[in-house]
Amino acid sequence: MKKQLNLNQYHRYQGKVLTAHKEIPYDIQLSTRLILDELCFNWNKAYFEREINRSIDEKNKAAFLALSKQYKHYIV
């Protein structure tokens, strides 16, 4: 797996531009990725639940069927 680097530049008033590289550890990258994935999953699931409930209240069968088809991915 290719390492990701952060690139920070420090500019002086005179002289060369200094460049500093800092490596992010793999376990931190993985844990942040898992947290972001879980947050996105929960937000999308709640969104589809709200929209499905709204389509039921409005008695919109076409919207209900389309939303419930997309919502299946979150409950299986």
C-alpha positions in Angstrom: 0.0 0.0 0.0 1.4 3.4 -1.0 2.2 5.7 2.0 0.4 9.0 2.1 2.3 12.0 3.1 1.3 15.4 4.4 3.2 18.2 2.8 3.9 21.4 4.9 5.8 24.4 3.6 7.4 27.0 5.7 8.2 30.3 4.0 10.9 32.6 5.2 11.2 36.2 4.2 14.6 35.5 2.8 16.2 32.3 1.5 14.9 28.9 0.3 11.4 27.4 1.0 11.7 24.6 3.5 9.5 21.5 2.9 8.6 19.1 5.7 7.1 15.6 5.2 5.1 13.8 8.0 4.0 10.2 7.6 0.6 9.3 9.0 0.6 5.8 10.6 -1.5 3.1 9.0 -3.6 2.3 12.1 -4.7 6.0 12.4 -5.6 6.1 8.7 -7.6 2.9 9.0 -9.4 3.9 12.2 -10.4 7.3 10.7 -11.5 5.7 7.5 -13.7 3.2 9.5 -15.2 6.0 11.6 -16.0 8.1 8.5 -17.6 5.1 6.8 -19.8 4.4 9.8 -20.9 8.0 10.0 -21.8 8.1 6.3 -23.6 4.8 6.6 -25.7 5.9 9.6 -26.5 9.3 8.0 -27.6 7.7 4.7 -29.7 5.1 6.5 -31.5 7.8 8.6 -32.0 9.9 5.4 -33.7 7.0 3.6 -35.9 6.2 6.7 -37.1 9.9 6.8 -37.8 10.0 3.0 -39.7 6.6 3.2 -41.8 7.9 6.1 -42.5 11.1 4.2 -43.6 9.2 1.0 -45.9 7.0 3.2 -47.4 10.1 4.7 -47.9 11.7 1.3 -49.2 8.3 -0.1 -46.7 8.5 -2.9 -46.3 4.9 -4.0 -43.7 5.5 -6.7 -41.4 7.3 -4.4 -41.9 4.7 -1.7 -40.9 1.9 -4.1 -37.8 3.7 -5.4 -36.6 4.6 -1.9 -37.3 1.2 -0.4 -35.3 -0.4 -3.2 -32.3 1.8 -2.2 -32.9 1.3 1.5 -32.6 -2.5 1.1 -28.8 -2.1 1.0 -28.8 -0.7 4.5 -30.8 -3.5 6.2 -29.4 -6.6 4.5 
